Amino acid sequence: MARVAYLGLGVMGGPMARHLAAAGHSLTVYNRTPAKALEWVANNGHQASPTAAEAVAEAEFVMMCVGGDDDVRQVALGDSGALA
């Protein structure tokens, strides 16, 4: 199974990440609202990272489900974004 970073745990992202976890993948999740990431981990296991950059550091695959152009740019390209 793969080490997956999942960025964005909203209405669509949370369930999609849950399916990956149920399939046996190892997930590190990130959400712009840290409490939401910690809640997801409390309910599903795995781990959360405080930044997108940290979430993707050891990942084999990165998946992102973030709405809004500016939000996508922040998560991907921001100072602590996935591509930082």
C-alpha positions in Angstrom: 0.0 0.0 0.0 1.1 3.6 -0.6 2.0 6.5 1.7 -0.5 9.2 0.7 -0.8 12.8 1.6 -4.3 14.0 1.5 -4.8 17.8 1.5 -8.3 19.1 2.1 -10.9 17.4 4.3 -14.1 19.1 3.5 -17.4 17.7 2.4 -15.8 15.8 -0.5 -12.2 15.4 0.7 -12.9 13.9 4.1 -14.9 10.9 2.7 -12.4 10.4 -0.1 -9.5 10.2 2.3 -11.6 7.8 4.5 -12.0 5.5 1.5 -8.2 5.5 0.9 -7.6 4.7 4.6 -10.1 1.9 4.5 -8.4 0.4 1.5 -5.2 0.1 3.6 -3.2 3.1 2.5 -1.2 5.1 5.1 -2.5 8.6 5.2 -1.1 11.9 6.4 -3.8 14.5 6.2 -3.7 18.3 6.1 -6.5 20.8 6.3 -6.3 24.6 6.5 -8.5 24.3 9.6 -6.2 22.2 11.9 -9.1 21.2 14.2 -10.8 19.5 11.2 -7.6 17.5 10.5 -7.3 16.4 14.1 -11.0 15.4 14.2 -10.5 13.3 11.0 -7.5 11.5 12.7 -9.5 11.0 15.9 -12.2 9.3 13.8 -10.1 7.4 11.3 -6.6 7.0 12.7 -3.5 7.8 10.7 -1.8 11.2 11.2 -2.2 14.9 10.6 0.4 17.5 9.7 0.3 21.2 10.6 1.4 22.3 7.1 0.9 21.0 3.6 4.7 20.9 3.1 5.1 18.6 6.1 2.2 16.4 4.9 3.8 15.7 1.5 7.4 15.3 2.7 7.3 11.5 2.9 4.4 10.8 0.6 4.5 8.6 -2.5 1.2 10.2 -3.7 -0.3 13.5 -3.1 -4.1 14.1 -3.5 -5.8 17.5 -3.0 -9.4 18.3 -2.7 -9.6 22.1 -2.1 -12.2 24.4 -3.5 -11.5 27.9 -4.9 -8.6 29.1 -6.9 -7.0 31.2 -4.2 -7.3 28.3 -1.7 -5.7 25.9 -4.1 -2.8 28.3 -4.7 -2.3 28.8 -1.0 -2.2 25.0 -0.3 0.0 24.2 -3.3 2.2 27.3 -3.6 2.1 29.2 -0.3 5.0 29.6 2.1 4.3 26.2 3.7 2.4 24.8 0.7 2.9 21.4 -0.8 5.4 22.7 -3.4 7.3 24.8 -0.9 
